[in-house]
Amino acid sequence: MKRAVITVIGQDAVGILAAVSGKCAEHKVNVLEVTQSVLQDLFAMIMMADVSACDIPFAEFGEQLAAMGRDRGLSVQAVNAEVFDAMHTI
């Protein structure tokens, strides 16, 4: 399984989870786990996703998520889980 970590940060608004998960479904990316919090008016979410069946290159998928986020005033990033793990290992 090829996994990715998707992070979303920005002002809370209706439909953020739906927009991100919809983009995942559009490209055959399976959301495995989701955690989200709203701190006052700040929305923060982390998704673990299986990108093994993604129908476009991972870099392009990440760019599409980032562009969708910018359109909604959010910071959205998709990182290969192995890279994410390496960045956070001491």
C-alpha positions as a printed NumPy array, in Angstrom:
array([[  0.   ,   0.   ,   0.   ],
       [  1.272,   3.444,  -0.903],
       [  0.132,   5.958,   1.702],
       [ -0.026,   9.754,   1.851],
       [ -0.602,  12.242,   4.646],
       [ -2.954,  15.077,   3.69 ],
       [ -3.059,  18.134,   5.951],
       [ -5.583,  20.972,   5.857],
       [ -5.397,  24.196,   7.866],
       [ -7.478,  27.358,   7.607],
       [-10.601,  29.213,   8.646],
       [-13.43 ,  26.863,   9.542],
       [-16.21 ,  26.672,   6.951],
       [-18.916,  24.281,   5.847],
       [-17.802,  21.594,   3.395],
       [-14.037,  21.396,   3.921],
       [-14.021,  17.666,   4.671],
       [-16.431,  17.049,   1.785],
       [-14.257,  19.004,  -0.67 ],
       [-11.047,  17.193,   0.261],
       [-12.608,  13.737,   0.395],
       [-14.422,  14.486,  -2.883],
       [-11.114,  15.288,  -4.589],
       [ -9.735,  12.021,  -3.192],
       [-12.708,  10.04 ,  -4.529],
       [-12.408,  11.758,  -7.918],
       [ -8.899,  10.28 ,  -8.274],
       [ -9.531,   6.876,  -6.635],
       [ -7.663,   7.788,  -3.444],
       [ -9.035,   5.895,  -0.443],
       [ -9.24 ,   7.841,   2.836],
       [ -8.109,   5.486,   5.613],
       [ -8.254,   7.726,   8.692],
       [ -9.294,  11.291,   9.478],
       [ -8.741,  13.457,  12.499],
       [ -9.949,  17.034,  12.654],
       [-10.263,  19.806,  15.181],
       [-11.752,  23.251,  15.285],
       [ -9.933,  25.63 ,  17.62 ],
       [-12.041,  28.762,  17.922],
       [-12.407,  29.467,  14.183],
       [ -9.319,  27.58 ,  12.958],
       [ -9.902,  24.25 ,  11.206],
       [ -7.151,  21.611,  11.25 ],
       [ -7.376,  18.161,   9.667],
       [ -5.013,  15.283,   8.999],
       [ -5.948,  12.423,   6.668],
       [ -4.124,   9.181,   6.021],
       [ -4.919,   8.   ,   2.511],
       [ -4.082,   5.045,   0.292],
       [ -2.88 ,   6.484,  -3.026],
       [ -2.02 ,   3.109,  -4.605],
       [ -4.901,   3.36 ,  -7.104],
       [ -4.603,   7.109,  -7.777],
       [ -5.355,   7.691, -11.464],
       [ -2.934,  10.625, -11.871],
       [  0.69 ,  11.111, -10.774],
       [  0.985,  11.8  ,  -7.029],
       [  2.611,  15.212,  -7.619],
       [ -0.329,  16.266,  -9.778],
       [ -2.798,  15.029,  -7.151],
       [ -0.985,  17.115,  -4.537],
       [ -1.067,  20.17 ,  -6.814],
       [ -4.812,  19.753,  -7.373],
       [ -5.417,  19.538,  -3.618],
       [ -3.272,  22.631,  -3.009],
       [ -5.107,  24.582,  -5.741],
       [ -8.494,  23.567,  -4.344],
       [ -7.287,  24.717,  -0.929],
       [ -6.111,  28.083,  -2.24 ],
       [ -9.526,  28.609,  -3.858],
       [-11.111,  28.073,  -0.418],
       [ -8.503,  30.059,   1.556],
       [ -6.932,  26.901,   3.014],
       [ -3.48 ,  25.409,   3.162],
       [ -3.738,  21.837,   1.818],
       [ -0.697,  19.597,   1.422],
       [ -0.267,  15.972,   0.418],
       [  2.997,  14.27 ,   1.389],
       [  4.129,  10.703,   0.757],
       [  3.811,   8.952,   4.146],
       [  7.372,   7.608,   3.938],
       [  8.704,  11.139,   3.424],
       [  6.478,  12.427,   6.236],
       [  7.792,   9.709,   8.575],
       [ 11.402,  10.478,   7.624],
       [ 10.906,  14.211,   8.241],
       [  9.586,  13.522,  11.737],
       [ 12.129,  10.923,  12.847],
       [ 14.811,  12.053,  15.24 ]])
